Structure formats: C-alpha cells, structure tokens
Amino acid sequence: MGTGLNVTQKLIKSHLVDGKMEPGEEIGIKIDQTLTQDATGTMVMLELEAMGLDKAKTEVSCQYVDHNLLQTDNKNPDDHLFLKSAAERFGIWYSRPGNGVSHPVHTEHFAQPGKTLAGSDSHTPASGCMGMFAIGSGGLDVAFAIAGEPLYLKMPKVLGVKLTGKMPNWVSAKDVVLEMLRRYDVKGARGFVLEYYGPGLKELDTMDRHVIANMGTEMGATTSVFPSDDEVKRFMRQNARENEWSELVADDDATYDAHEEIVLDDLIPLIALPSSPGNVVPVSEVEGDEIYQSYIGSSANPGFRDFWIASEIVKCRRVADDVSFDINPTSRQIIENMVRSGVMLHLVQSGGRIHQAGCNGCIGMGQAPATGRNSLRTVPRNFPDRSGTKEDSVFLCSPETAAASALTGKITDPRKLTELYGIDWPDYREPEDYIINKEMLVAPPENGVKKELVKGPNISSMPDFDQPTDFEVPVLLKMGDNISTDEILKAGAEVLPFRSNIPEISKFSFIVVDDSFYDRAVETKEEYGGHVVVAGDNYAQGSSREHAAIAPRYLGQQAVIAKSYARIGWQNLANFGIVPLEFADEADYDAIEQGDILKVEKLQDQLKAGKEVTVQNVTKSSTFKALHTLSGRQLDALLEGGVINAYKRKKGIA
C-alpha cells in the first residue's frame, strides 16, 4: 500500500487547522477564497453585518450578480446597490450585473491551483477544474469563512475516477458527467470527493473539466477535483495569469478509498430525462420526441467551445420553426470572443435568441418553457418547477445534442447530423488571440472605507432566533425521497427578489410540494408554537440556498426528521437552530402520518447526553428513537439557536 497522497488529500492537508484526516471525522480547513452570488449573497452580507465584521480576512472574496438580473421592479436593482455597498464595506470584489455567471468568471480570473474556495452556491466545485478544493456551502458558513473562521465539514472519502481512451466524435464533457450520473444517481457520491485522473485527461481542456466538476454536485459529492497540469497552465496563460500557476498532481503511489473508470471511447450521447439529473439514458432512446426549446449555456456548459460547437452545427441553417433557440452566454468575456470569432453571428442568423450573461433560465429567471412542451437544456439540474414553468419537462444534455435537436425540432442524436445534413464533426481549436475582459470586476477599496450599507425598502435584517426547546407540535408535511431545496424554497423570478426579506420569502416555503403550507404553518405557530416536517432519503439536495432553512425556521420549524440528508441542507438546518434528526429505524417513517402530533421532552438534555432522542407520537400513543450526527461544535451552536448567536456570544457582541 502506497503512502503517497492524492490531490484531494494534498489540498486538505495543506489547509487543515482542526481535526484528523479520517473519513467521517469533522475537520476544519482554512479558506483562501470565497464566492457569493446575489441569490444567496444578500443574506451573507446581512450575516456579516449581524456578526459585526470589519473587513474580509480571506485572500480573495468575490460578490457576483448573476442570478437576479431581471429588473421588473425595484427589488433586484435595489439589491444590486446593496451588494455593491457591502462589497466596499467588507473589502470584497464586486462583479457587476451582466458580467457573467460566478463560476466561469471566477475560474477565468481568480481560481488558483492549490487554494481552497468556499462558495454560497452549490456549483462552486466547478473551480475544482483548476486543482482547487472548491466547496459549496450555506451562506452562513461562507460568511464565517470571510470572517477568517475555518470551514467545517466531515472528512470525505476520495473516489478516484480514472479516465482512459479517446473521446468519440459528437461526444463531449457533458456526456462524461452524465455517464457518472447514470452510475451514481443523485445521492450515490455522498461523503466522497470525486477526483479525476488518468491518460484520458488530455482529452479535456480546463472548461471541459469545469463542466464535470460543476455537476459532481448533482451526485451529492462533497466536491470534485482535477489535477493542476499543463492544460491548466495553458488556460491560465490564455487568461494572462500564468504567473499564478503551480503544478499539483497526485503522488505516483497515491491511493483512493474507492475506484471508478470511464473508458472515453465507449461513451455515447446521453440525456437526463425529467425531472432529475440522475435519470440518464442514451439520447437514442428518446429520439423523435418534439421539443419547444433548446437552451445553450449556464454554469454547467460555460466555455467558449460550448457555444462554438453549437454555432458550427447551425451555421448557414435555420432552427426549426417551433423551437425557441435560447443562447445564454456565461460571461462578458465569452460574449466578446463570440462576437469577434463569428460564433455570435452564426447563432443569431440561425434564429438564436441572445440573452445577457447570467444564470437566467437555469434558475427560472426568464426563458421558461411552454406548458407541457419539452425543453432541452445544457444546465446542471432539472428539478420540478425550477425552470419557472410548474408543469415543466426539462431534459439535460450536451451542446451537441441541444443544437442538433434545435435544427430538427425533435430530440436528435448528434451523430445523425452527417446523415441528415451532411455536417462533418467540427474539429475545435482554441482561438490564438483570446480577448480578456476584467472591466466589470470592481476591486475593493485599497485602504478600506466604512461604507454605509445601502438598503432598499425590500431589505430586512436577519431575524433573531431563540434556542431550541421542548416541543409538542404537528407534522405539517410528510415527504418522500430526494426533496430538493428548489421544492423547499421555490426559485424563479417571482420568488428570488425577496431573498433579502425573510418574512416575504417565507410565504413560498414548500409551495412546490403543498401550496397550503404557509397558511397552515402560520396557524400552527400560533396554536402550537411551531411544527416539524418528515422526509425520506437525501432531504434538501441541490442548491445551497440557506433560505430553505431560514424561511421554515421563521415559520416555527422546530425539527426535521428524515431518513438521511444532503450535506449542505443538513448543515444549514443546524446553522439556524433547526434540529436535524434521522430515523433510527426506517419503519418509524412509515408509521408517521401528516398531522400526527410529535412531542420531545428535555430536548436540550437529550441532545447533550448523546446521539439519541426519544420522540413521542402523541396521536399514535407510541414512541420511537431518532438520531443526530452533529459534532460537538455544531451541537453547541445549535443549542444557542444557531451559529450567529454562538459567534456573537464568543465575540462578546450584543
């Protein structure tokens, strides 16, 4: 057995400040960089205010405006002004609206091999393409990282994914990660870092790796990691940052906790069916189904090549009459290169609808598909209602599949393009003279300023939360497996403008699951003092959106009892004083019905005494055992009503 380290272990070891590198043990790591975006960053900035922070303690912190770009009223532009003022106040870079999606922009201009990155967006692992340990977290965890505190997590195992062979024509990086999703579904990689290595890496450029690292999140992975090799050096040279490059590769005798291999030669075009990223089949199985929309772009396919390949497919052709061909550029820099190279011209002439650089339709901010019609998208996830259309039918696929289908008006295997249109496989080459644009990245003031925060009328301060206490409350909702944060706290243009107003955004809690939830929660809070919810496996998967914990907490949520949790969602519950319990016996899940009254006595004493809590089902005249897996540090904070309360006590802040 070798004693060498893999890339993941090297990154963690060089940043370890607390705990031991033993899988499952809690560790604390130093964070070099942070990333916040506007759908989550507003809360982070309000949390920094509540914590009394003076200036960011990180090497680099960046606040992006990419999610909430629609300005249909005052709310979003007011928040943009607030975020700019907060960036100046706390010493943080500010990426202006329209500059692009946080992940590719960060990769282009800030991501650095050997560094750690914590981001209040679940797709932050995209920067793992650069040889970073980049991890998505709840906003409060990122706020603490900005304040110089360690980021705590359970030491993950490392799944080594060996890539061999050569990529076939008409297959690309999206098909690699869809193949991983076909094998692991949406929860099969929980507790693991996915580390890619092997001779097949030479088939993937840095932004191809970005695609794969981005969507490791959809498998429940802690993060995804690639080595920093000559390809990363080339990418950094292209972006005038070669001086920041350093090599970071696994030792020759490195080992992994688990193993996987993908033979690239064997890959075929794949597609994820509605409504889960893990519902993956060959494109050929669903060929011929008519489509309404074909959507190119997003953090999951953000590179210049992704737009170039689509433009080559549709060049000198028109997309089908009934297809909305939506082009979602991912950065201002990408747009400039698309314009100069002719890529934009080909897309426009084909009938493409060009949107501003941002997250846009991926988060339900525009570009919603028609009811009952199929939408093919190169976005990372397709949870129900995320697109902005309640009865949506969203498929996830590669740019090749999306562009081919736009031409035919039906789901089409791109390998058929030669037969259908005489289109030969376009052989991509990187532009020699690549435009670099940093003009919309606003640096923090050099000397620091005591900037007054600019708060519009929709911005409210963080609510105060009391310590958890004994409860006797109803099960307000019983849910199944894989409930996503998009279902707990709806995304989209109607909801996200209230992200800095907890009383208002709480009205959308669980609306996707049960549109009566809010009214019932208000009534239950008045009558019982709160409620609990019950769920199956992998509760709170998907987005890092901590509103999915804060809003239910505001409505009186005392605890969640689930079979299991997604990592970030579980952490967010604890951060805000909601007790995350797990069934000791899954049969007890079956015995509970929505509306049952559950009672816990001496809650704090039970939590302090061990990992087991006795729960009484008053309605059924029965009891059952529930477990918690919180560390001592987490438990101390939970018992004070959340991490902010614990931090303020520690710092002596009233």
N, C-alpha and C positions, 0 to 999 in steps of 0.2 A: 504494500500500500504506500503510495507516494505521500510525501509531506508537503508538496507544493500547494500553492493557493490558486484558486480560480479568480477571475476578475471581480466577481461579487465579493468574495472574501477579502480581497485586497482593498477594495473600496471601503468596506465596513471596518476592517481592522485599522485603517489609517484615520478613521473618524470616530472610533469607539471612545466614549467618555464614561460609560456606565454599563455594567452587566458583563456577561460572558457570552462568547460566540458559540452558544449551544442551541440548536434548533428548539424553538418553543419558549426559550427564556427571554424575559424582557431585556432589551438593550436600549441605551441612549446613544445617539450619534450626533456629532457636530454638523450643523448645516451651513454650507458655504453660500448658497444662493437660494432665493425664494422667487416664486412666481404666483401672482394673483391675477385673476381676471374679474371683470366688473360684475358678473352674476354672483360671485362669492366674495370678491374683494371689498365691496362696500361694508360687509359685516366684519371683515378682517380689520379694516381701518377704524370702524366703530369699537372693535375689541381693543385695538391698540390705544384708542382714546380712553376706554374704560380702565385699561391697565396702567395708564399714566406714563406711557413710553415717551422718551425724549427723542432719540434717533435710532434708526435701524443699526443693529450690531453685526449684520452679515457683510460678506464681501460685496455681494450684488443682490439687490432686491428690485423686482420689476412689477409694476402695476399695468396690466394690459386692459384696453377697452375693446372687446371683440364680440361679446355675446349680445348685449343690449344696444344695438345700433339704430334700430327703428326709432324715429322721433315723431311719434304720432301725437304726443302732448308734451308737457314739461318734465315728466318724471325721469326719463333716460338722460336728456341733456343736463338736468339738474345734478344727477348723479355723476355725470362726466366731470362737471365742475368740482363737485365734492372730492372725487378721486384725485383730480389734479392738485387740489389744495392739500389733500392728505399726503400725496407723494412728496410735495415740497416740505410739508410739516415734518415728516418722518424720515426724509432723506432717501427716497426711492425713485428709481427710473419710472417714467410715465410714457406709455405707448399710446399715442393719440388715436381717437376713433378713426377707423379706416386704414390704419397702418397694417392691420392683419391679425390673424389668429395667433394666440400667445405661443403655442408650441413650436411651429416652424420659425416664427420670428425669434424666439429665444434660442432655438438651435442655430439659426443663422448668425446671431450677434453676441450671444452671451454664454451658451453652453460650453463647457470646457472639460476635457478629459481629466479624470482623477478627482473631480469635485462631486459634492453632494448638492442636490436640489430638492426642495420641498415645495409643492405647489398645491393651491386650493382648487385644483381641478383634477379629476380622476385620470386624465390622459397625460399628466405630467411625465409619466415614464417614457414618453416619446423621446425625451432627450437622452435616454439610455443608449440611443444610437451613437452617441459621442463618447462612450466609455465613462459615463457618469452613473452614480447611484441616484436616480431621479424618482421621487416617490410622490404619489398623490395622497393628500391628507385633507382632513376637515380644516376649515378656515382658522379655527382656534389654535390648532396645532401649528399652523403656519405663522399665526400671529406670535406665538411663543418663540418660534424659530427666529423671526425678525427681531425679537427682543433679546436674542442671544441664548435662549434656553435650548437644551438638547431636544431632538425629536425622538420620542419613544415608540418602539414597536417590538413585536415578538421576532426574535431572530429567525429568519426564514431558512428553509432548506433551499438548495440550489438544484434546479433541473437543467442539466446540460443538454442542449438541443444541437446535435451535430448536423451540419448541412453539407451534403456531398452532391456531386454531379453538376450538370449544366441546366440552366433554365430553358425550357422549350419556348419556341415562338408562341406568341399570343397569351403567355402566362407571365405574371408579374408578382411583385411583393405581396399584393393583397391576397393572391391565391395561396401564398405561403402561410400567412396568418389565418386565413380561412381554413386551411388544412389543419392547423393547430387547433382551431375552434371545433372542427369536425371531430377531433380526437378527444378534446378535453371539455367541451361544452362551456357553460358559463360559470362553473364552480370547480372544475377539475384541477385548477392550478392554485387553489387557495393554500397559503402557507409556503409558497415557493417563489423564488426568483427564477425567471426563465433566462438562461444565459446561452447565447448562440455562439457557435464556434465551428471550425472545420473548413475544409477547402472550398466549400460552396459559398463562403462569404465573399469571394472575389466576384460573384455574380451580382452582388447587391451594392449599390452605391449608398452614401450616407442617408439620403432621403428615402431610399427603399427600406433601409433599416428602421428609419423613423416610422414608416407605415406599420412594421411588425411590432416595434416596441410600443407604439401607441395602443394597439389593440390587444396587447397582453392583458390589459385591464379587463377586457371582456371575459377573460378566463378566470378572473378572480386573483390573478398573480399579484404579489406584493409589488413587483416591478419587473422590467425586462432590461437586460444588459448585453451590450455588444463590446468587443474589444476596441481600443483606440489603435488603429493600424494605419498603414499608408493611405488607405482610402479616406479615413477621417482627416489625415494631414492634407490630402488633396482638396477636400471640401473646405477646410479652414483657410487654405491658400486662396481658393476661389472667393472667399468672403473676407480676404485681406486680414486674416487672423492667424497665419501660420506660426507666428512667434508665440502663440498661446498653446500650441500643440505639444503633447508629450505622448509617448507610447505607453500603452497599458494593455498587456496581454496576459493570459493565464500562463502559469509555470508549466514546463514540459510534463511534470509529474502531477499536475493538478487533478483532483478527483471531484466527483459530483455525487449528490445524495440520490439522484435518480437520473435516468437516461432516456433520451428520445433521439430519433434520427429521421430526417427528411431527405429523401433522395429527390433532388430537384427535377431530374429527368422524368420522374413519374408523375409530376404534377399536371393537373388539367384545370381549366377554368371552373371556378367554384362560385357558389352564391348562397347567401344566408336567407332563408325564407322568413316571412313574417311569423311571429313578432319577437324573434330572439336571435342575437348574434351567433348562438350555438346551433341553430337549426340549419346546418350546412349540407348542401347536396351539389352534385355536378350541375353546371348550367344546362347541360343536355337533357336533364330530367324534366326541366320546366320550359324548355324551348317552345316557342309558339304562342305563349300567353301574351296578350296585348298589354301594352304599357301606356300610361299617360305622361310619365315624367322620367327623364334621365338627367341625373344630377352629378356633376363632376366637381370635385374639390373637397374641402374640410380638412381637419387636423389629421385624418386617417389617410389621406392621399394628397399631401400638400405640395409636393415637389414640382419643379418646372417640367420634369419628364411626364408627370401625370397629365398635365394639360397638353403637352406636346404630342403625346401618343394619341389623345383624343382628336386633336386638330388634324393629325395626319390621316386618321380614319375618315373624317368627314370632309376633308379638303376637296373643294370643287364639287361638293354634293350638298343636297338639302336633306335635313332630317324629315322624318315622316310628318305629315300634316297634323296629326292629332297628338304629337309629342311636344311637351314643354322641355326644351333642352336648356337646363339651368347650369350656368358656369359660375362657380363660386371661388374666385381667386383667393389665395390664402395669405398673401402679403402684398404690400405696395411694391416691394422689390420684385416679386414674381410678375406682377402686372407690367412693370416697365420692361422686363425681359420678354414677356409675351408679346408686347406691342412691337418692340424693335425686331424680333425674330420672325414676325408674320404669323405667329401662333394665334394671336387675338383676331387677326383679320380672317383667318380660315374659320374660326369658331363663329364669328359674327356672320360671315357670309353663309354659313350652313344653317342659320336660324337660331343660333345660341342667344340666350338671354343672359346678359352680363350683370353680375351683382357686385356690390362693393366687397372689399377684402374684410372678411369676418366670419364668424361661425354661422350666422344666418339660419338657413333652413335646418341645419343639423340640430339646433336647439329649439326649433319651432318658431324662429323669428323670421317669418316670411317663407315663401316658396312651398307652402303647404300643398299637398296633392289633393286632387278632386276625390270626393267621396266614392268609395268602392272601386277606385282605379289603382292600378299597380304603379309604384314608384321605385325605380332602380337608382340607388344612391351609393356613392363611394364614401359614405360617412361611417363612423365606428359602431353605431348601435341603432337598433330599430325597435325599441320597446314601445308598447301600445301608446298611442296618442302623443308621442314625443314630437312627431312631425308638425303638430298643430291641427291635424285632422283627426277627430275622435275615432272614426272607423277607418283608420289608415291601413294600407297594405304596402309596407316598405321592405324592399329587398336590399341586401348589402352585396356589393360586387366590385370588381376591378374597373378602372377607367376603360380598359379594352372592351369589357362586356357592356358597360354602360353606353359607350359610343357606338358600338355595333348595333345595339338594340335601338338606339335613337334613330339610326338610319332605317331600320326595317319596321319600326313601330311595334315590334314584338321582342320578347326575351330571346336573345340570339347568342349562341356560342361564337365568340370572335374568330375561332378557327374556320368558320364558314365564310369569312369575308372574301377570301380568294375565289371561292366558288361563286359567291353571289355577286361580287362587284369587281373582281379582278384585282383586289388590293393585296399587294405583297406585304410581308412582315416589315414594318418600318424599323430600320436599324438605328437606334438612338445614339447620338454623340453629344456630349456636353458642349455648350457654347464656349468658344475660346475666350471671348471678351464678355464677361458677365457683369451686368450693372449691379452696383451695391448702393442701397438706399437706407441711410440711417437718419434721414432728415426729420422723421416724425417720432423719433425717440428723444424724449426730453430728459436731459440729465438732471439729477438732483442738485440743488444749490451747493456750491463748493464749501462755503463757510457755514451753511445751515441757517435757517430762519425760523422764528417762532410764528409760523404761518397760522392764521385763524382759519379753522375749518369752515368751508362754505357749505351750509346745509340748506337745501331747498325745503319746501313745506312737506314733502313726502318722506323726509328722512327723520327717523326717530332713533333715540338712543337705545342701547342694549337694555332689555328688561332685566330686572333683578329676579333671581330665582332662589327660593328657600331650600333648606336642607330636606332631603327625602325623609319621610316619616311613615309610620304605620298607616295602612290604608284598608278600606273596605269599599271597593269600587266595582263597577260593572266592566265586563269585557265588551268594549264598544265596537270592536271589529275582530273577526276571525278570518285570517287569510291563509292562502296556500304557500307553495314554494316560490322562490326567486322573485319576491316582490321587490321592485326597483325603487330607487329614490324618485324617479320620474312619476311613479304611482303614489308614493307617499306625499310628495310635494310637487305638483304639476309644473312642468316647464312651459315655455312658449311666450308669445307676445302679450297675451292677456295677463299673465301671472308675474313674470320676472321683473317688470318695472316696480313691483312692490318689495323687491328683495331687501331694501333698507328700511322697510316698515313692517315689523313683525305682526302687529295687530291686524293689518290688512292682508298680508300674505297668508296668515294662518287660516283665512277663510277658504283657501284652496287645499287644505290638508286632506289627503286621501280622496279627493274629489273624483279621481280616475277610477278608484275602486268602489266608492259609495258616495254619491253626491249629497247624501243626507248627513254625512259625518260631522260637519262643522256645527250644524244646529243641535245635533244630539250631544256633541262634546260640550257646548255651552250650557245646555240644560243639565248635563251630568256633573259638570264642575260646580254648578250652583247647588245641586241636590246632594252630591256625594263628595265633592272636593276634588274630583278628578276621575280618571279612567285608566285602564290598561288595554293593550291590544295583544293578540295572539297570532303567531305566524309559523310557517313551516321552515324549510331549509333556506339558507342563503338570503336571509332577510336584509333589506337595504343594500342590494347590489347596485352597481352602476355609478352614477355621478357622486362626487364627493360633497354635494350640496348639503351643508350643515343645517340649512333651513328645514330639512326633513327631520331634524331632531328639535330644533329651536321652536318651530311653529307648533308641533304637537305638545311640547313642554309648556308653551304659553297657554295651551288649551287644557292643561291639567293632567297630561300624561304622566303617570307615576312609574310605570314599568312596561317593558316589552317582554313577553315570554315566547321564545322561538325555539325551533329545533336547532338552528345554527344561524350564524350571521356572516355577512360580508365584512371584511376587515375595517374599512373606513366608516361604514354605517354604525358598526358596533362601537368604535372609538368615539364617534360623535355623540351617541347616546350617553355614554359615560361622561364626556366632556361637559354636558349640560344638565347632569344630575338626574337623568332617566336611568333606572336600574335595568341593565340588560341581562335577563335571566334565560337559561336554557333548560329544557325539559330533561330531567334525569332519566325518565322513561318515556319514550315517544308515544306510548299508548295513552299517556295522560293528555297529550294533544288531542287525540280522537275523542276523549271523554268530555272535553270542554265545548260548550256551545256559546255562540254570541249571545250576550245578555246575562250570562251567569255572573253572579257576584263573587269576586275573589277577595280574600282577606289575608293580610300578613300582619302579624303582631311582632313587636320588638324587632322591627326591621333592621335598625342600625346595629343592635346587639348581634343579630344573626349574621349580618354581613361581616362584622368584625371577628366573629367566632370561627369562621371557616368558609368553605366554598358552597355550603348547602343552605337553602332557605326553605322553610316549610310554608306551603301555601294552602289555605283552606278554600274549598269551593263551597260557599255558604248555600248556594242554590241546590247543589247535589248532595250536601251533607257528607262531603268527603275531603280528604287531604291528599296532597302529592308533594314530591320534592322537586325543587328547581335548583339549578347550579349557576354560579357565576365564575368567570375565568379572569377577573380583574386582578391586576398586580396590586401590591400594597400601596404603591404610589397612586394608581388610579383610584383605588378604594378610598384613600384619604381625601382626595379631591371630590369624589362623588358624594361622600358623606357631608361635605361642606356646601353642597348644592351645585357643584361644578368647578371646573378648573379656574375660571376667573375669580371666583370667591377665594379659592385656595391661594392663588397668586397674590391677590390683594392683601390677604392676611400675612403672607410671607414677607411682602414688601412694606407692610405697615401702612397700606393705603386705605383710607376710609371708604 
